[in-house]
Amino acid sequence: LAYWNVTGLNGSYKVKLSVQDNTGIKDNTITIKIGSEVKANSLSQTFVAAPYNRAYLSLPAQSVYEDSVISVIPRKLSDTEIKISTGMPLPIGAIYELKPRGLQLKASAQFVMRFLEGEMNEDDLGKATIYHLKDDGSISPMDVHIVNKSTYPVTSIDGKKYYEIAIPINSFSYYFAIPQIPIPRLD
């Protein structure tokens, strides 16, 4: 029995298993893919979900240039290198890292973030902005789409209620939601 913490990992890994018995040591090596494989020549839409389905990526057919192993990884702010300026609101829910970082898409994908009641409510939906933190350190607001507002909140299979916000994306790095920042008042 073995345990391997794969939190935050993405891609293909070779794993070697060594077993010793009375006849000696036997080795076996296998390749394990951590993430969801997305084929470049896929003829259908592909979904890649974060743990507990709290966010997911919907990739149209043939949206990657080459076969890729893709992950949607939720992170706490403290587990990232992101530093929020003093006085700025903190992110709502998780910060999502899409891996492999820097991956560029041929066609826009839809990234959907889900927020539990308590993290966000219906009034907050129109007041949140999703930001894309690029690998070069720049940050840009995304074009937010509220999904199914008329049917909110949505109830999941496990009975929890949640709200969804969707954004179109073309590249992978960090994405997170921040409450709307009021327009500054000048004295």
C-alpha positions, -999 to 999 in steps of 0.1 A, spaced: 0 0 0 14 34 -9 2 70 -7 12 98 -31 0 133 -26 -8 146 -61 -22 180 -49 -13 206 -75 4 182 -99 -5 180 -136 8 159 -165 23 125 -170 45 108 -144 63 75 -144 57 55 -112 80 26 -103 67 -2 -80 92 -25 -65 80 -57 -47 103 -79 -28 94 -116 -20 113 -148 -15 123 -149 -51 139 -114 -51 128 -79 -62 104 -73 -91 100 -39 -106 71 -26 -126 68 9 -141 36 26 -153 28 60 -165 1 79 -147 -17 110 -160 -28 135 -134 -55 156 -150 -78 151 -180 -64 142 -213 -77 165 -241 -70 153 -277 -60 178 -304 -82 159 -329 -112 155 -306 -145 157 -324 -165 166 -294 -166 190 -265 -144 180 -235 -151 189 -198 -123 192 -172 -136 195 -136 -120 208 -104 -122 186 -73 -158 184 -60 -169 199 -93 -166 234 -79 -154 247 -112 -150 233 -147 -136 240 -181 -156 233 -212 -133 230 -243 -148 229 -278 -137 202 -302 -102 206 -315 -94 236 -292 -58 225 -283 -29 225 -307 -15 192 -294 -27 165 -270 -26 179 -235 -32 168 -199 -53 196 -183 -62 202 -147 -83 228 -128 -67 232 -94 -84 251 -66 -60 270 -43 -62 290 -12 -47 325 -15 -20 316 10 -10 287 -12 -2 309 -41 24 335 -49 -4 361 -54 -2 392 -31 -34 413 -28 -28 450 -20 -38 462 14 -74 476 13 -84 455 -17 -112 429 -12 -101 393 -10 -111 367 -36 -144 350 -32 -140 312 -29 -109 295 -44 -83 308 -67 -82 285 -97 -50 275 -114 -54 261 -149 -26 237 -159 -4 234 -178 3 271 -171 8 291 -203 -12 267 -225 -27 287 -254 -60 275 -270 -70 275 -307 -106 283 -298 -120 299 -267 -131 276 -239 -157 284 -212 -145 284 -176 -173 281 -150 -168 289 -114 -193 277 -88 -199 295 -55 -218 279 -26 -244 299 -7 -225 318 19 -196 325 -5 -219 344 -28 -256 352 -31 -278 362 -60 -272 399 -53 -235 394 -55 -236 377 -89 -237 410 -108 -211 426 -85 -183 402 -89 -155 404 -114 -133 374 -125 -97 383 -130 -70 366 -150 -35 368 -135 -12 362 -164 23 346 -161 39 380 -168 23 394 -136 -3 415 -154 -39 412 -143 -70 417 -165 -108 416 -158 -127 390 -178 -160 392 -196 -183 377 -170 -215 358 -179 -240 348 -153 -252 313 -160 -289 305 -155 -297 335 -132 -334 328 -136 -330 294 -120 -307 304 -91 -296 289 -69 -289 256 -87 -290 225 -65 -263 200 -70 -266 162 -68 -254 163 -31 -281 188 -23 -259 219 -19 -270 251 -36 -246 271 -57 -243 300 -81 -223 299 -114 -203 325 -132 -188 317 -166 -160 334 -186 -144 328 -220 -107 320 -218 -79 314 -243 -49 308 -220 -41 290 -188 -28 305 -155 -47 318 -124 -84 330 -123 -103 343 -93 -134 363 -84 -133 396 -65 -163 416 -53 -169 447 -73 -146 475 -62 -165 508 -58 -156 537 -80 -130 558 -61 -142 591 -48 -119 620 -52 -118 649 -27 
